Amino acid sequence: MTIKIYFFGPMDRSGRVRWLLEEMGMAYEDHRLDYQKQEHKSEEYLKINPLGAIPAIEENGEILTESGGICAYLADKHRDKEMSPSIDSPLRGKYMQWMFMIPASIEPYMVECFRASQLPEEERNKVMAEAVTKFEPVLNMITDKLGDNEYMIGNKFSAVDIMLASTLHWANNFELLQNKPTLDSYIERLKSREAAVKVGAFLPITPPKED
Ligand SMILES: N[C@@H](CCC(=O)N[C@@H](CS)C(=O)NCC(=O)O)C(=O)O
């Protein structure tokens, strides 16, 4: 059955789910919520996600939320599409580490930068400069993991690359990826994937607009 995706626009966290489904050649149907009209806080949508956030998916009447959990679930459910290493693969541990680490320990820096971007200039520059310093070990860890490989896990494209690329694209938006040739070429490689182009995974990040 076709999976329904609740979202605001192409550049929100639903993009990860859409990109993964495209990579797997699976059907989905977009259900757009109007951010300006606060449709994600409507009584109807709060029944879908009581936290009033997107993405959420509906599959056979079952609702799932949390972009990382949705991607992990879909990749494992459709193992024949090879978007995750099998449970007994030696690569599984690192795969799980990164699937959790990206939303739990990397994404919060982006949220911090977003909040900083709303501050008056002087304060903003200070918070941003601190964010750049704090983000450096994260970028080093990613660069070390990649080494000479093209992809993060076993040098084979996986759901981790989708989660990470979407987060690094966000980081790029805040100019946090200065002088990082390994990461630049990683992003360029992912940008050229047919599924990423189709879903507009690397379009400029803009706030959700009114319909
Ligand atoms: N950890 C959640 C974060 C969900 C989230 O914050 N989504 C944003 C859009 S990308 C949202 O719905 N914001 C509206 C709000 O929280 O009011 C996930 O990865 O799905």
The ligand as an SDF file (V2000), in Angstrom:
LIG
                    3D

 20 19  0  0  0  0  0  0  0  0999 V2000
   13.0910   14.7560   15.6750 N   0  0  0  0  0  0  0  0  0  0  0  0
   11.9960   15.0420   14.7810 C   0  0  0  0  0  0  0  0  0  0  0  0
   11.9440   16.5350   14.5650 C   0  0  0  0  0  0  0  0  0  0  0  0
   10.6510   16.9290   13.8710 C   0  0  0  0  0  0  0  0  0  0  0  0
   10.5690   18.4350   13.6440 C   0  0  0  0  0  0  0  0  0  0  0  0
   10.9780   19.2480   14.4860 O   0  0  0  0  0  0  0  0  0  0  0  0
   10.0330   18.8160   12.4820 N   0  0  0  0  0  0  0  0  0  0  0  0
    9.8700   20.2150   12.1650 C   0  0  0  0  0  0  0  0  0  0  0  0
    9.9530   20.4230   10.6680 C   0  0  0  0  0  0  0  0  0  0  0  0
   11.3700   19.7450    9.9190 S   0  0  0  0  0  0  0  0  0  0  0  0
    8.4910   20.6640   12.5990 C   0  0  0  0  0  0  0  0  0  0  0  0
    7.5320   19.9550   12.4170 O   0  0  0  0  0  0  0  0  0  0  0  0
    8.4160   21.8730   13.1610 N   0  0  0  0  0  0  0  0  0  0  0  0
    7.1730   22.4800   13.5070 C   0  0  0  0  0  0  0  0  0  0  0  0
    6.9700   22.5920   14.9630 C   0  0  0  0  0  0  0  0  0  0  0  0
    7.6610   21.8780   15.7210 O   0  0  0  0  0  0  0  0  0  0  0  0
    6.1340   23.4100   15.3370 O   0  0  0  0  0  0  0  0  0  0  0  0
   12.2060   14.2830   13.4580 C   0  0  0  0  0  0  0  0  0  0  0  0
   13.3580   14.0490   13.0740 O   0  0  0  0  0  0  0  0  0  0  0  0
   11.2180   13.9150   12.8180 O   0  0  0  0  0  0  0  0  0  0  0  0
  1  2  1  0
  2  3  1  0
  2 18  1  0
  3  4  1  0
  4  5  1  0
  5  6  2  0
  5  7  1  0
  7  8  1  0
  8  9  1  0
  8 11  1  0
  9 10  1  0
 11 12  2  0
 11 13  1  0
 13 14  1  0
 14 15  1  0
 15 16  2  0
 15 17  1  0
 18 19  2  0
 18 20  1  0
M  END
$$$$
